[in-house]
Amino acid sequence: MNTTSTVLRNEVRELAEEAFHRKLISGYGDGENINEYQIIYQGKPRHIPLAEARLFLIDLIYRNSIY
């Protein structure tokens, strides 16, 4: 895994941890594919490419922090 992927994966992990602690998702972890991340949202596990997972989590956290 290259440095860019490592940095992205770490950022996604931190965002997922924050979303989990805010009770916005019910679980998270590495996906089956090295370029994916698993997020359990609304009771369903979703395997999302890292870049999309980052955007999804940022949006989820943002939307729930302004209300």
C-alpha positions as CSV (number, residue, x, y, z in Angstrom):
1,M,0.0,0.0,0.0
2,N,1.4,3.4,-0.9
3,T,1.7,6.4,1.3
4,T,-1.4,8.1,-0.2
5,S,-3.6,5.1,0.5
6,T,-2.2,4.8,4.0
7,V,-3.0,8.4,4.8
8,L,-6.5,8.1,3.3
9,R,-7.2,4.9,5.2
10,N,-6.1,6.5,8.4
11,E,-8.3,9.5,7.8
12,V,-11.3,7.3,7.0
13,R,-10.6,5.3,10.2
14,E,-10.6,8.5,12.3
15,L,-13.8,9.8,10.7
16,A,-15.5,6.4,11.2
17,E,-14.4,6.4,14.8
18,E,-15.9,9.9,15.3
19,A,-19.1,8.9,13.5
20,F,-19.3,5.8,15.7
21,H,-18.9,7.7,18.9
22,R,-21.6,10.1,17.8
23,K,-23.8,7.0,17.1
24,L,-24.2,7.9,13.4
25,I,-22.9,4.5,12.3
26,S,-23.0,1.2,14.2
27,G,-19.7,-0.2,13.1
28,Y,-16.7,0.1,10.8
29,G,-13.5,-1.6,9.7
30,D,-11.3,-2.6,6.9
31,G,-13.1,-4.0,3.9
32,E,-12.4,-7.2,2.0
33,N,-10.6,-5.3,-0.7
34,I,-7.5,-3.2,0.4
35,N,-9.1,-0.1,-1.3
36,E,-12.4,-0.4,0.5
37,Y,-13.7,0.3,3.9
38,Q,-16.7,-1.3,5.6
39,I,-19.2,1.0,7.3
40,I,-22.3,-0.3,9.0
41,Y,-25.0,2.4,8.4
42,Q,-28.7,1.9,9.2
43,G,-28.0,-1.7,10.1
44,K,-26.5,-2.6,6.7
45,P,-22.8,-3.2,6.1
46,R,-21.5,-1.3,3.1
47,H,-18.2,-1.8,1.4
48,I,-17.2,1.6,0.1
49,P,-14.1,2.7,-1.8
50,L,-11.8,4.7,0.5
51,A,-12.3,8.1,-1.2
52,E,-16.1,7.7,-1.2
53,A,-16.1,6.5,2.4
54,R,-14.2,9.7,3.4
55,L,-16.8,11.9,1.7
56,F,-19.7,9.9,3.1
57,L,-18.4,10.2,6.6
58,I,-17.6,13.9,6.3
59,D,-21.1,14.5,5.0
60,L,-22.7,12.4,7.7
61,I,-20.8,14.1,10.5
62,Y,-21.4,17.6,9.1
63,R,-25.2,17.0,8.5
64,N,-25.6,15.8,12.1
65,S,-23.6,18.5,13.7
66,I,-25.6,21.5,12.3
67,Y,-28.9,20.2,13.6
